[in-house]
């Protein structure tokens, strides 16, 4: 598994490259010398995609040299879960696996939901994804060269060129480590949970607006972010500020405990979450998840509603919250996903035993 020791991927979902030769081999590749000094604007998430592309080209030189000395059976690029950034792993010369990747799905251009800043982001995102699809050689060669393309959701299947559909398999990158436990809800007012970074595309505005139609419910929001002040303003505007509680950023364990003991439903109307790890966690714990029919949540088994205008969508979300299934739910079983992954490998052109060793 390749990793830039100077610039670790910003979350556990992000890890660049696996190259296997008679078993899984971890390869750490340092970033280009002086890269941070050359690009002082690279700070945290800012500039990470451009840095990531340059790092890949640097890693490619080393991996091709290693492949000449010790030929790999398979190269598997675990990208930033982004189909339009591409992968230099396709140029190594060994059979290539790409994904799981997302990035499909359109932008949502309604300032009542995403705000002015969100509009600029959505327009920039649309331009970036279109540019990546048609102009990025790393992406286009990766799609063509891959023996297997793992995609996170059906939106990405539709977004990628149809000529590669025969080698696409839907396989979300969600791997849940929570232990299912019986849920014991308090008999007080029913509670909807929204948890995550407070960014416009997470759909917090839809969640707040839905409370106008859920007069007996309370919405508890865990997380912080640049959209928080706008969400607070929306809560006042729609007269629900007494039933919308902002609890800030807390530990994951506290959120999981809230899921087990207090939440009646997870309300996450995200506009383009490519997987939605918290949806997998909620379903594993037996907590119903209400989402939009975009991105990864439908693949995970969430109850999803169609995306329409702000008023209709908020009303549909509220109706789904009221009728959310209770009792035992289909659980997100991470262990079975690894078994499925091995079968996908065996069904592709990567069926040599050495390429599959260590995946069981």
Secondary structure, 3 states (H helix, E strand, C coil): CEECCCCCCCCCCCCCEEEECCCEECCECCCCCCHHHHCCCCECCECHHHHHHHHHHHHHHHHHHHHHHCCCCEEEECCCCECCCCCHHHHCCCEEEEEEEECCCCCCCCHHHHHHHHHHHHHHHHHHHHHHHHHCHHHHHHHHHCCEEEECCHHHHHHCCHHHHHHEEECCCCCCCCCCCCCCCCCCCCEEEEECCCCHHHCHHHHHHHHHHCCCCEEEEECCCCCHHHHHHHHHHCCCHHHEEEEECCCHHHHHHHHHHCCCEEEECCCCCCCCHHHHHHHHCCCCEEEECCCCHHHHCCEEECCCCHHHHHHHHHHHHHCCCCCCCCCCCHHHHHHHHHHHHHHCCCCCHHHHCCCC
